[in-house]
C-alpha cells in the first residue's frame, strides 16, 4: 500500500518548487555508502578527496538502509533557490527538538558521535554544520553548477507541464514512483504507507540528483509537506561528453581557452585538463587562471587537490547556439 497525500483546493494553490543544496549533501552520503547506479561515477571521483575530510557525524546520521532521517538534518528549504549557508543558518533553530527526534529515530541505540550530539545539541549542531561545509567543499560544490542546472531544467519542464495539464498533469508525470488517483497523490515508498492530509499547507516539490532512484517525503508538522524526486535527464548527468565550443565563443576567448572551458564538463585538476586538451600543465594553468579571473571557472581546494569547475555563466555560454 502506498503513502497517499490528499489534496484540497488550498493545497493545490500552495504547491511550489525549490532546490536544496543541504538535501543534496545528505542524500549524496547514501550514494557514497552504496555507489551504484547513475551516480556511481560521481562517487568514484570524490571518494579519494573526502579522505582528508572529517564527516563522521554526518555519516552516522545517514544510515544504510536509509529507512528514515531525522528532520533537523535537512528540513525543507525556506526559499526556492537557497544557498548552503542560508539552509545551515536554520540548524540552530532545531536545537530544542534534537533530543526528541533522536529518541524516536534511534530508539536509544546511538553511536558515540550521535550520543555527543544528544548530550549537547548546541555544540553537536555546530559540529554538524562544520562537517557539512567541509563535505560540500570537497564533494558537491565543484559539481554544483551542473547539478543546479539539471534541477532548474526540471523546474522549467514542470512549469510547462503545469500550463498544459494543470497540477494533476504535472504531478502525475513527476516520477515512476508517483501517481495521481482522484484527489490523492500516491507515493510508492519502500518503508512508508498510509494516508496523510496536507491540511492546506500545500506540497513542496524538490528535484534531487542524489535521491535517485527513490523518492523521499516529509509529512510531519511543523514542516510543509515535501516530496523529493529525481529530476529528468539524470541518466546522462555524469557522462563525459566531448564538446566543441561555439564558434562565437572561441572568437572572443580564443580557441584554446574555449576548448579548455568545454573540457571542464566535469571538475578536474590542471593535470587532467592538460591531458584532455594536449596542453602543457603550465600552459593549462595559465589559461585556467585567466578563465577564473573572468568568472568563467572556479577553483576548489580539497586537501591535496585543486579542482577547476565551470561557473553557471560558463555553462550558459556553452549551452548557447553556435553561429558562424
Secondary structure, 3 states (H helix, E strand, C coil): CCEEEECCHHHHHCCEEEECHHHHHHHHHHHHHCCCHHHHHHHHHHCCHHHHCCCHHHHHCCCCCCCCCCHHHCCCCCCCECCHHHHHCCHHHHHHHHHHHHHHHHCCCCCHHHHHHHHCHHHHHHHHHHHHHHHHHHHHHHHHHHHHHHHHHHHHHHHHHHHHHHHHHHHHCCCCCEEEECCEEEECCCCCCEEEECCCCCCEEEECHHHCCCCEEECCCCCCCEEEECCCCHHHCCCCCCCCCCHHHHHHHCHHHHHHHHHCCCCECHHHHHHHHCCCHHHHHHHHHHHHHCCCEEEEEECCEEEEEECHHHHHHHHCCCCC
